[in-house]
């Protein structure tokens, strides 16, 4: 089992397409993105995302069953990430996602692995695109079949309404 520990705001700041969203929407986007990541990874893996702040700053609808969302409350997220790794009985099974050099140095000294947020994001987007393409390929239909389906749906709609 691999445990991914994500430095939440650090990764958010690497996602260019959400830079104009509100902070809450950025957090929501990240959690949904990590949900997608969780679906393409082994079910045995664990994903935790750590944010600075209190729990009440995120909508309960966004909270995920698959993603552990941790708020640092009175301490910094950086310190909490370090504690999670230091207190782990199996730090070699941890992959910390961050660009923060101090965190990287610290967690590596305890035997954990790390990956830069920008690299993780690039790999994640590539994997999701590959998965999308695979799904698309499985559901390809030719133009005539698409036309037939459209016409059949139109006929059903007109009969009902």
Backbone as CSV, one residue per row, in Angstrom:
resi,resn,N_x,N_y,N_z,CA_x,CA_y,CA_z,C_x,C_y,C_z
1,UNK,0.844,-1.187,0.000,0.000,0.000,0.000,0.886,1.245,0.000
2,UNK,0.544,2.176,-0.848,1.247,3.446,-0.923,0.334,4.524,-0.357
3,UNK,0.900,5.386,0.469,0.131,6.486,1.053,0.633,7.788,0.434
4,UNK,-0.229,8.431,-0.336,0.082,9.725,-0.937,-0.329,10.809,0.053
5,UNK,0.607,11.669,0.428,0.290,12.814,1.277,0.523,14.059,0.429
6,UNK,-0.548,14.793,0.180,-0.509,15.935,-0.737,-0.522,17.244,0.047
7,UNK,0.447,18.100,-0.243,0.492,19.454,0.307,-0.540,20.255,-0.498
8,UNK,-1.750,20.377,0.059,-2.910,20.876,-0.668,-2.727,22.201,-1.390
9,UNK,-2.381,23.247,-0.654,-2.266,24.563,-1.295,-1.082,24.614,-2.242
10,UNK,-0.038,23.845,-1.940,1.118,23.796,-2.815,0.722,23.257,-4.188
11,UNK,-0.069,22.184,-4.204,-0.514,21.608,-5.477,-1.530,22.515,-6.165
12,UNK,-2.431,23.107,-5.395,-3.420,24.036,-5.966,-2.728,25.143,-6.753
13,UNK,-1.633,25.660,-6.215,-0.926,26.761,-6.869,-0.227,26.355,-8.162
14,UNK,-0.189,25.069,-8.456,0.407,24.582,-9.706,-0.644,24.335,-10.788
15,UNK,-1.924,24.453,-10.440,-2.999,24.163,-11.397,-3.442,25.473,-12.048
16,UNK,-2.882,25.762,-13.208,-3.099,27.046,-13.882,-4.563,27.319,-14.207
17,UNK,-5.295,26.283,-14.621,-6.671,26.498,-15.084,-7.641,26.901,-13.980
18,UNK,-7.230,26.861,-12.718,-8.148,27.245,-11.633,-7.696,28.504,-10.902
19,UNK,-6.707,29.192,-11.443,-6.136,30.331,-10.715,-7.148,31.443,-10.433
20,UNK,-8.204,31.573,-11.225,-9.188,32.640,-11.013,-10.386,32.220,-10.168
21,UNK,-10.395,30.981,-9.690,-11.503,30.506,-8.854,-11.332,30.969,-7.412
22,UNK,-12.417,30.892,-6.653,-12.331,31.195,-5.222,-11.514,30.101,-4.546
23,UNK,-11.017,30.379,-3.354,-10.216,29.405,-2.625,-11.002,28.125,-2.366
24,UNK,-12.265,28.267,-1.997,-13.096,27.087,-1.740,-13.267,26.258,-3.015
25,UNK,-13.487,26.919,-4.145,-13.626,26.193,-5.411,-12.316,25.515,-5.812
26,UNK,-11.190,26.158,-5.506,-9.891,25.544,-5.791,-9.711,24.267,-4.977
27,UNK,-10.074,24.324,-3.700,-9.971,23.124,-2.854,-10.887,22.021,-3.379
28,UNK,-12.100,22.399,-3.756,-13.054,21.425,-4.294,-12.504,20.776,-5.560
29,UNK,-11.970,21.586,-6.444,-11.394,21.081,-7.694,-10.285,20.078,-7.395
30,UNK,-9.403,20.442,-6.449,-8.295,19.551,-6.107,-8.807,18.216,-5.579
31,UNK,-9.802,18.256,-4.720,-10.345,17.015,-4.159,-10.961,16.157,-5.262
32,UNK,-11.700,16.770,-6.184,-12.268,16.010,-7.304,-11.166,15.433,-8.196
33,UNK,-10.104,16.204,-8.406,-8.972,15.734,-9.205,-8.306,14.531,-8.532
34,UNK,-8.137,14.612,-7.216,-7.544,13.495,-6.473,-8.473,12.283,-6.457
35,UNK,-9.781,12.534,-6.478,-10.757,11.432,-6.602,-10.513,10.681,-7.910
36,UNK,-10.353,11.434,-8.999,-10.074,10.813,-10.298,-8.770,10.026,-10.245
37,UNK,-7.769,10.607,-9.608,-6.484,9.926,-9.444,-6.680,8.616,-8.675
38,UNK,-7.468,8.674,-7.614,-7.742,7.487,-6.808,-8.411,6.384,-7.602
39,UNK,-9.234,6.754,-8.560,-9.939,5.758,-9.382,-9.007,5.005,-10.332
40,UNK,-7.920,5.661,-10.740,-7.016,4.987,-11.676,-5.848,4.309,-10.961
41,UNK,-5.740,4.515,-9.663,-4.688,3.868,-8.884,-5.251,2.637,-8.193
42,UNK,-4.392,1.900,-7.546,-4.808,0.716,-6.796,-5.744,1.114,-5.662
43,UNK,-6.749,0.300,-5.420,-7.684,0.565,-4.326,-7.011,0.441,-2.965
44,UNK,-5.842,-0.195,-2.930,-5.121,-0.344,-1.670,-4.388,0.926,-1.263
45,UNK,-4.222,1.851,-2.192,-3.517,3.094,-1.884,-4.397,4.036,-1.082
46,UNK,-3.751,4.891,-0.322,-4.453,5.882,0.490,-4.002,7.262,0.015
47,UNK,-4.945,8.207,-0.032,-4.619,9.574,-0.440,-5.084,10.523,0.658
48,UNK,-4.142,11.316,1.164,-4.467,12.344,2.159,-4.057,13.687,1.580
49,UNK,-4.912,14.683,1.722,-4.558,16.037,1.305,-4.602,16.916,2.548
50,UNK,-3.519,17.671,2.752,-3.377,18.480,3.962,-3.479,19.956,3.593
51,UNK,-4.387,20.652,4.286,-4.580,22.090,4.096,-4.282,22.827,5.400
52,UNK,-3.781,24.039,5.269,-3.705,24.930,6.432,-5.121,25.343,6.779
53,UNK,-5.391,25.553,8.059,-6.683,26.119,8.439,-7.605,25.170,9.161
54,UNK,-8.879,25.584,9.223,-9.915,24.848,9.960,-10.835,24.122,8.989
55,UNK,-11.486,23.089,9.509,-12.400,22.279,8.701,-13.587,23.050,8.148
56,UNK,-14.075,24.025,8.870,-15.303,24.693,8.442,-15.116,25.583,7.218
57,UNK,-13.903,25.630,6.677,-13.688,26.459,5.490,-13.909,25.681,4.192
58,UNK,-14.415,24.469,4.298,-14.685,23.689,3.093,-16.087,23.105,3.178
59,UNK,-16.774,23.093,2.079,-18.141,22.581,2.033,-18.154,21.079,2.309
60,UNK,-19.105,20.639,3.104,-19.191,19.214,3.433,-19.539,18.370,2.213
61,UNK,-20.141,18.986,1.179,-20.478,18.225,-0.029,-19.225,17.794,-0.785
62,UNK,-18.146,18.525,-0.582,-16.914,18.250,-1.301,-16.133,17.120,-0.640
63,UNK,-16.332,16.943,0.655,-15.563,15.935,1.362,-15.799,14.569,0.747
64,UNK,-14.737,13.824,0.644,-14.735,12.578,-0.104,-14.568,11.378,0.815
65,UNK,-15.146,10.257,0.398,-14.950,9.020,1.149,-13.590,8.416,0.815
66,UNK,-13.113,8.682,-0.371,-11.858,8.084,-0.852,-10.636,8.918,-0.480
67,UNK,-10.817,10.208,-0.321,-9.711,11.114,-0.029,-9.824,11.581,1.416
68,UNK,-8.750,11.410,2.171,-8.727,11.909,3.544,-8.327,13.385,3.487
69,UNK,-9.220,14.260,3.921,-8.947,15.693,3.930,-8.592,16.080,5.362
70,UNK,-7.377,16.621,5.537,-6.875,16.961,6.864,-6.610,18.462,6.917
71,UNK,-7.114,19.098,7.964,-6.851,20.521,8.185,-5.888,20.662,9.353
72,UNK,-4.933,21.559,9.213,-3.867,21.674,10.206,-4.287,22.388,11.483
73,UNK,-5.434,23.039,11.456,-5.967,23.784,12.610,-4.943,24.780,13.129
74,UNK,-4.377,24.565,14.314,-3.490,25.555,14.931,-2.048,25.534,14.480
75,UNK,-1.660,24.552,13.655,-0.275,24.484,13.197,-0.223,24.590,11.677
76,UNK,0.964,24.678,11.134,1.073,24.788,9.676,0.891,23.413,9.032
77,UNK,0.424,23.427,7.803,0.271,22.178,7.049,1.638,21.517,6.868
78,UNK,2.678,22.322,6.681,4.033,21.785,6.518,4.435,20.943,7.723
79,UNK,4.204,21.482,8.908,4.545,20.771,10.142,3.713,19.498,10.280
80,UNK,2.443,19.585,9.943,1.565,18.420,10.036,2.002,17.313,9.067
81,UNK,2.392,17.688,7.863,2.887,16.702,6.890,4.123,15.998,7.452
82,UNK,5.034,16.779,8.008,6.245,16.192,8.606,5.888,15.232,9.735
83,UNK,4.928,15.620,10.582,4.506,14.755,11.692,3.895,13.451,11.179
84,UNK,3.066,13.551,10.131,2.445,12.347,9.564,3.504,11.345,9.107
85,UNK,4.555,11.861,8.483,5.625,10.983,8.005,6.442,10.453,9.180
86,UNK,6.840,11.348,10.070,7.685,10.956,11.210,7.000,9.903,12.083
87,UNK,5.686,10.036,12.276,4.953,9.120,13.150,4.481,7.849,12.440
88,UNK,4.741,7.743,11.158,4.301,6.565,10.406,5.197,5.362,10.720
89,UNK,4.578,4.196,10.921,5.393,3.001,11.124,6.073,2.532,9.824
90,UNK,5.577,3.024,8.679,6.116,2.613,7.374,6.365,3.825,6.473
91,UNK,7.327,4.684,6.820,7.555,5.885,5.999,7.976,5.574,4.561
92,UNK,8.545,4.400,4.320,8.955,4.035,2.953,7.753,3.856,2.021
93,UNK,6.584,3.689,2.604,5.357,3.537,1.811,4.645,4.866,1.588
94,UNK,5.298,5.951,1.942,4.689,7.282,1.809,5.332,8.033,0.650
95,UNK,4.476,8.685,-0.149,4.932,9.582,-1.206,4.324,10.949,-0.921
96,UNK,5.180,11.914,-0.595,4.728,13.270,-0.284,4.784,14.101,-1.557
97,UNK,3.675,14.774,-1.863,3.573,15.620,-3.052,3.679,17.073,-2.609
98,UNK,4.799,17.715,-2.936,5.029,19.112,-2.561,6.202,19.673,-3.361
99,UNK,6.281,20.987,-3.416,7.442,21.660,-4.001,8.340,22.212,-2.893
100,UNK,7.873,22.137,-1.659,8.570,22.725,-0.517,9.851,21.939,-0.211
101,UNK,10.998,22.578,-0.413,12.290,21.902,-0.242,12.531,21.442,1.193
102,UNK,12.072,22.229,2.155,12.266,21.856,3.560,11.496,20.573,3.884
103,UNK,10.266,20.472,3.381,9.472,19.255,3.606,10.136,18.074,2.902
104,UNK,10.539,18.275,1.657,11.171,17.203,0.880,12.396,16.663,1.607
105,UNK,13.260,17.553,2.043,14.481,17.152,2.737,14.172,16.374,4.011
106,UNK,13.228,16.882,4.764,12.855,16.281,6.039,12.268,14.879,5.853
107,UNK,11.273,14.748,4.985,10.598,13.451,4.834,11.521,12.412,4.204
108,UNK,12.407,12.852,3.334,13.367,11.912,2.742,14.334,11.390,3.800
109,UNK,14.701,12.255,4.749,15.614,11.815,5.812,14.981,10.735,6.686
110,UNK,13.642,10.668,6.704,12.931,9.640,7.475,12.568,8.429,6.615
111,UNK,12.984,8.427,5.364,12.764,7.266,4.510,11.581,7.360,3.569
112,UNK,10.829,8.447,3.626,9.686,8.618,2.720,10.178,9.095,1.355
113,UNK,9.334,8.948,0.369,9.628,9.441,-0.977,8.889,10.752,-1.193
114,UNK,9.325,11.485,-2.200,8.617,12.731,-2.513,8.593,12.926,-4.020
115,UNK,7.627,13.720,-4.438,7.520,14.091,-5.846,7.085,15.544,-5.880
116,UNK,7.684,16.302,-6.775,7.299,17.710,-6.896,5.866,17.807,-7.393
117,UNK,5.140,18.774,-6.871,3.734,18.970,-7.235,3.558,19.121,-8.738
118,UNK,4.437,19.894,-9.366,4.323,20.129,-10.811,4.499,18.828,-11.596
119,UNK,5.415,17.981,-11.165,5.649,16.699,-11.834,4.462,15.753,-11.611
120,UNK,3.958,15.710,-10.382,2.797,14.880,-10.058,1.600,15.288,-10.916
121,UNK,1.364,16.603,-11.011,0.236,17.123,-11.782,0.364,16.761,-13.260
122,UNK,1.559,16.904,-13.801,1.798,16.563,-15.205,1.515,15.076,-15.450
123,UNK,2.025,14.215,-14.582,1.792,12.767,-14.713,0.316,12.427,-14.548
124,UNK,-0.334,13.081,-13.592,-1.755,12.831,-13.338,-2.595,13.198,-14.556
125,UNK,-2.359,14.366,-15.113,-3.118,14.799,-16.290,-2.897,13.849,-17.465
126,UNK,-1.660,13.375,-17.620,-1.354,12.430,-18.697,-2.117,11.114,-18.489
127,UNK,-2.129,10.615,-17.252,-2.836,9.362,-16.954,-4.336,9.513,-17.155
128,UNK,-4.890,10.655,-16.728,-6.327,10.877,-16.888,-6.703,10.989,-18.361
129,UNK,-5.855,11.654,-19.141,-6.113,11.792,-20.574,-6.066,10.421,-21.256
130,UNK,-5.105,9.601,-20.855,-4.974,8.251,-21.403,-6.208,7.418,-21.058
131,UNK,-6.678,7.542,-19.830,-7.871,6.810,-19.388,-9.094,7.279,-20.183
132,UNK,-9.225,8.615,-20.364,-10.333,9.179,-21.150,-10.323,8.628,-22.571
133,UNK,-9.143,8.600,-23.174,-9.014,8.110,-24.548,-9.439,6.654,-24.623
134,UNK,-9.034,5.858,-23.634,-9.403,4.442,-23.607,-10.923,4.291,-23.529
135,UNK,-11.552,5.102,-22.699,-13.013,5.067,-22.570,-13.660,5.484,-23.889
136,UNK,-13.145,6.570,-24.484,-13.665,7.043,-25.777,-13.569,5.959,-26.836
137,UNK,-12.414,5.295,-26.897,-12.201,4.252,-27.907,-13.197,3.111,-27.747
138,UNK,-13.571,2.816,-26.516,-14.526,1.733,-26.267,-15.949,2.104,-26.687
139,UNK,-16.229,3.399,-26.791,-17.587,3.835,-27.096,-17.706,4.553,-28.430
140,UNK,-16.732,4.368,-29.299,-16.783,5.040,-30.596,-17.913,4.460,-31.436
141,UNK,-18.644,5.360,-32.053,-19.675,4.932,-33.000,-19.517,5.786,-34.252
142,UNK,-19.938,5.234,-35.363,-19.800,5.995,-36.593,-20.920,7.039,-36.701
143,UNK,-20.764,7.939,-37.647,-21.705,9.051,-37.804,-23.126,8.565,-38.078
144,UNK,-23.266,7.507,-38.883,-24.599,7.005,-39.199,-25.283,6.454,-37.951
145,UNK,-24.546,5.704,-37.138,-25.114,5.146,-35.908,-25.516,6.289,-34.966
146,UNK,-24.692,7.326,-34.878,-25.020,8.486,-34.040,-26.305,9.147,-34.532
147,UNK,-26.447,9.254,-35.852,-27.652,9.832,-36.443,-28.875,8.986,-36.084
148,UNK,-28.748,7.660,-36.205,-29.862,6.765,-35.878,-30.293,6.929,-34.415
149,UNK,-29.318,7.001,-33.537,-29.622,7.162,-32.109,-30.341,8.484,-31.871
150,UNK,-29.842,9.546,-32.493,-30.457,10.867,-32.344,-31.899,10.856,-32.841
151,UNK,-32.118,10.251,-33.991,-33.467,10.186,-34.556,-34.395,9.355,-33.677
152,UNK,-33.898,8.264,-33.135,-34.701,7.418,-32.255,-35.085,8.188,-30.987
153,UNK,-34.139,8.913,-30.424,-34.433,9.721,-29.232,-35.434,10.831,-29.550
154,UNK,-35.296,11.439,-30.733,-36.231,12.484,-31.153,-37.648,11.910,-31.265
155,UNK,-37.773,10.722,-31.872,-39.068,10.065,-32.034,-39.696,9.772,-30.666
156,UNK,-38.907,9.237,-29.748,-39.409,8.930,-28.400,-39.858,10.207,-27.702
157,UNK,-39.080,11.257,-27.824,-39.399,12.548,-27.202,-40.725,13.089,-27.744
158,UNK,-40.871,13.044,-29.062,-42.085,13.570,-29.685,-43.318,12.767,-29.297
159,UNK,-43.178,11.464,-29.127,-44.305,10.628,-28.703,-44.753,10.973,-27.283
160,UNK,-43.803,11.255,-26.431,-44.126,11.537,-25.023,-44.617,12.966,-24.814
161,UNK,-44.090,13.910,-25.579,-44.405,15.316,-25.317,-45.011,15.935,-26.536
